[in-house]
């Protein structure tokens, strides 16, 4: 099953050989057992909320029963390093065109997926998120969204939505849409039973400071995944 690709702007080099990266699994639909400081591939699927469920059960976007390829879904793939805070960004208005909801996922036999979360509707586009990846002995157990708060909201059109999400009126996003920024963080233990601590570090940082830190390191990639 092939899902239409969305252009992604990445803060970390994702594809290709990376010195010291011992994780050879590059598909978000395959399982990996990892340790600190190696790359880990995750996927973000964008579609309508109801399209992520089959018979009222939410499934991984890797599951062919969802038929996302026929439902105008889009896919972004990233490869942050284990236990390092990364800032993942996505350009454009494809999130709203695809359906406005987002699910993070990785793995096959031990498939993990986040709950679907709204990114955009006709009124607002949420511009910042925090994605937490929870591991047990190096295997991904859970993906969940943590509210980023509204500290990073700036500019005349910024809005604090539901007292927890920084958003902009969709009408103010322009022809190319609003960019999304996603902090990735880790918790649990790696395959060597070392504790992953970046989740606790995230709480001490503001989203805006990360954007400033990585603003000069952006590279553009097109990556097509077959699920």
TALIN-V564898 format. One record per residue. N is the residue number from 1. RES is the residue in one letter. PHI is phi in whole degrees, -180 to 180 (NA if undefined). OMEGA is omega in whole degrees, 0 to 359 (NA if undefined). Layout:
n:N res:RES phi:PHI omega:OMEGA
n:N res:RES phi:PHI omega:OMEGA
This chain:
n:1 res:X phi:NA omega:183
n:2 res:X phi:-111 omega:179
n:3 res:X phi:-107 omega:179
n:4 res:X phi:-55 omega:184
n:5 res:X phi:-90 omega:174
n:6 res:X phi:-107 omega:178
n:7 res:X phi:-70 omega:181
n:8 res:X phi:-120 omega:173
n:9 res:X phi:-109 omega:190
n:10 res:X phi:-113 omega:177
n:11 res:X phi:-89 omega:180
n:12 res:X phi:-122 omega:175
n:13 res:X phi:-63 omega:189
n:14 res:X phi:-105 omega:189
n:15 res:X phi:-104 omega:178
n:16 res:X phi:105 omega:182
n:17 res:X phi:-70 omega:178
n:18 res:X phi:-123 omega:182
n:19 res:X phi:-57 omega:178
n:20 res:X phi:83 omega:180
n:21 res:X phi:-91 omega:184
n:22 res:X phi:-91 omega:179
n:23 res:X phi:-90 omega:182
n:24 res:X phi:-90 omega:180
n:25 res:X phi:-93 omega:183
n:26 res:X phi:-111 omega:178
n:27 res:X phi:-93 omega:176
n:28 res:X phi:-72 omega:180
n:29 res:X phi:-105 omega:176
n:30 res:X phi:-126 omega:182
n:31 res:X phi:-88 omega:178
n:32 res:X phi:-144 omega:174
n:33 res:X phi:-114 omega:196
n:34 res:X phi:-126 omega:176
n:35 res:X phi:-127 omega:181
n:36 res:X phi:-58 omega:171
n:37 res:X phi:74 omega:173
n:38 res:X phi:-98 omega:179
n:39 res:X phi:-74 omega:177
n:40 res:X phi:-137 omega:185
n:41 res:X phi:-89 omega:176
n:42 res:X phi:-127 omega:177
n:43 res:X phi:-116 omega:173
n:44 res:X phi:-125 omega:180
n:45 res:X phi:-105 omega:181
n:46 res:X phi:-122 omega:181
n:47 res:X phi:-167 omega:173
n:48 res:X phi:-76 omega:184
n:49 res:X phi:-56 omega:184
n:50 res:X phi:-69 omega:182
n:51 res:X phi:-76 omega:179
n:52 res:X phi:-88 omega:182
n:53 res:X phi:-119 omega:176
n:54 res:X phi:-129 omega:184
n:55 res:X phi:53 omega:176
n:56 res:X phi:67 omega:176
n:57 res:X phi:-121 omega:179
n:58 res:X phi:-73 omega:181
n:59 res:X phi:-115 omega:173
n:60 res:X phi:-68 omega:175
n:61 res:X phi:-58 omega:176
n:62 res:X phi:-72 omega:184
n:63 res:X phi:-76 omega:184
n:64 res:X phi:-65 omega:179
n:65 res:X phi:-64 omega:179
n:66 res:X phi:-74 omega:180
n:67 res:X phi:61 omega:184
n:68 res:X phi:-63 omega:181
n:69 res:X phi:-61 omega:182
n:70 res:X phi:-95 omega:187
n:71 res:X phi:-122 omega:175
n:72 res:X phi:64 omega:178
n:73 res:X phi:-72 omega:174
n:74 res:X phi:-122 omega:186
n:75 res:X phi:-136 omega:171
n:76 res:X phi:-118 omega:181
n:77 res:X phi:-124 omega:181
n:78 res:X phi:-131 omega:178
n:79 res:X phi:-137 omega:175
n:80 res:X phi:-73 omega:177
n:81 res:X phi:-91 omega:182
n:82 res:X phi:-60 omega:177
n:83 res:X phi:67 omega:170
n:84 res:X phi:-116 omega:179
n:85 res:X phi:-72 omega:179
n:86 res:X phi:-122 omega:175
n:87 res:X phi:-112 omega:181
n:88 res:X phi:-102 omega:180
n:89 res:X phi:-127 omega:181
n:90 res:X phi:-130 omega:181
n:91 res:X phi:-95 omega:166
n:92 res:X phi:98 omega:183
n:93 res:X phi:-103 omega:183
n:94 res:X phi:-67 omega:180
n:95 res:X phi:-65 omega:179
n:96 res:X phi:-71 omega:179
n:97 res:X phi:-62 omega:181
n:98 res:X phi:-77 omega:179
n:99 res:X phi:143 omega:171
n:100 res:X phi:90 omega:180
n:101 res:X phi:-118 omega:186
n:102 res:X phi:-131 omega:174
n:103 res:X phi:-132 omega:173
n:104 res:X phi:-93 omega:184
n:105 res:X phi:-156 omega:174
n:106 res:X phi:-168 omega:176
n:107 res:X phi:99 omega:178
n:108 res:X phi:-123 omega:180
n:109 res:X phi:-63 omega:178
n:110 res:X phi:-108 omega:186
n:111 res:X phi:-61 omega:175
n:112 res:X phi:-118 omega:176
n:113 res:X phi:-148 omega:177
n:114 res:X phi:-81 omega:167
n:115 res:X phi:-67 omega:176
n:116 res:X phi:-70 omega:183
n:117 res:X phi:-134 omega:181
n:118 res:X phi:-73 omega:174
n:119 res:X phi:-105 omega:185
n:120 res:X phi:-153 omega:167
n:121 res:X phi:-138 omega:184
n:122 res:X phi:-69 omega:182
n:123 res:X phi:-98 omega:186
n:124 res:X phi:-135 omega:171
n:125 res:X phi:-124 omega:178
n:126 res:X phi:-78 omega:190
n:127 res:X phi:-107 omega:180
n:128 res:X phi:-141 omega:182
n:129 res:X phi:-141 omega:170
n:130 res:X phi:-125 omega:180
n:131 res:X phi:-108 omega:180
n:132 res:X phi:-106 omega:177
n:133 res:X phi:-110 omega:184
n:134 res:X phi:-104 omega:183
n:135 res:X phi:-115 omega:172
n:136 res:X phi:-133 omega:182
n:137 res:X phi:51 omega:174
n:138 res:X phi:86 omega:179
n:139 res:X phi:-108 omega:181
n:140 res:X phi:-66 omega:180
n:141 res:X phi:-107 omega:188
n:142 res:X phi:-158 omega:173
n:143 res:X phi:-128 omega:178
n:144 res:X phi:-147 omega:181
n:145 res:X phi:-94 omega:177
n:146 res:X phi:-117 omega:182
n:147 res:X phi:-58 omega:179
n:148 res:X phi:-85 omega:183
n:149 res:X phi:74 omega:185
n:150 res:X phi:-116 omega:180
n:151 res:X phi:-63 omega:183
n:152 res:X phi:-86 omega:181
n:153 res:X phi:-67 omega:179
n:154 res:X phi:-148 omega:181
n:155 res:X phi:95 omega:185
n:156 res:X phi:-65 omega:185
n:157 res:X phi:-94 omega:181
n:158 res:X phi:-72 omega:181
n:159 res:X phi:-134 omega:174
n:160 res:X phi:-89 omega:186
n:161 res:X phi:-92 omega:179
n:162 res:X phi:57 omega:178
n:163 res:X phi:62 omega:181
n:164 res:X phi:-148 omega:183
n:165 res:X phi:-124 omega:176
n:166 res:X phi:-83 omega:185
n:167 res:X phi:-139 omega:174
n:168 res:X phi:-130 omega:173
n:169 res:X phi:-59 omega:181
n:170 res:X phi:-57 omega:180
n:171 res:X phi:-66 omega:181
n:172 res:X phi:-95 omega:185
n:173 res:X phi:-79 omega:178
n:174 res:X phi:81 omega:185
n:175 res:X phi:-63 omega:183
n:176 res:X phi:-92 omega:178
n:177 res:X phi:79 omega:180
n:178 res:X phi:-90 omega:175
n:179 res:X phi:-77 omega:177
n:180 res:X phi:-105 omega:177
n:181 res:X phi:-119 omega:183
n:182 res:X phi:-127 omega:171
n:183 res:X phi:-80 omega:174
n:184 res:X phi:-107 omega:180
n:185 res:X phi:-141 omega:187
n:186 res:X phi:-130 omega:174
n:187 res:X phi:-143 omega:179
n:188 res:X phi:97 omega:182
n:189 res:X phi:-136 omega:176
n:190 res:X phi:-89 omega:186
n:191 res:X phi:-68 omega:176
n:192 res:X phi:-97 omega:180
n:193 res:X phi:66 omega:173
n:194 res:X phi:-79 omega:184
n:195 res:X phi:-76 omega:178
n:196 res:X phi:-94 omega:191
n:197 res:X phi:-114 omega:190
n:198 res:X phi:-66 omega:177
n:199 res:X phi:-60 omega:182
n:200 res:X phi:-73 omega:179
n:201 res:X phi:-72 omega:181
n:202 res:X phi:-59 omega:183
n:203 res:X phi:-64 omega:181
n:204 res:X phi:-96 omega:182
n:205 res:X phi:-115 omega:175
n:206 res:X phi:-99 omega:180
n:207 res:X phi:-56 omega:184
n:208 res:X phi:-65 omega:180
n:209 res:X phi:-66 omega:177
n:210 res:X phi:-69 omega:178
n:211 res:X phi:-60 omega:179
n:212 res:X phi:-63 omega:184
n:213 res:X phi:-62 omega:186
n:214 res:X phi:-102 omega:188
n:215 res:X phi:-62 omega:182
n:216 res:X phi:-98 omega:186
n:217 res:X phi:-114 omega:187
n:218 res:X phi:-82 omega:175
n:219 res:X phi:-127 omega:182
n:220 res:X phi:-102 omega:180
n:221 res:X phi:-135 omega:165
n:222 res:X phi:-109 omega:181
n:223 res:X phi:-141 omega:182
n:224 res:X phi:-105 omega:181
n:225 res:X phi:-107 omega:172
n:226 res:X phi:-109 omega:182
n:227 res:X phi:-103 omega:NA
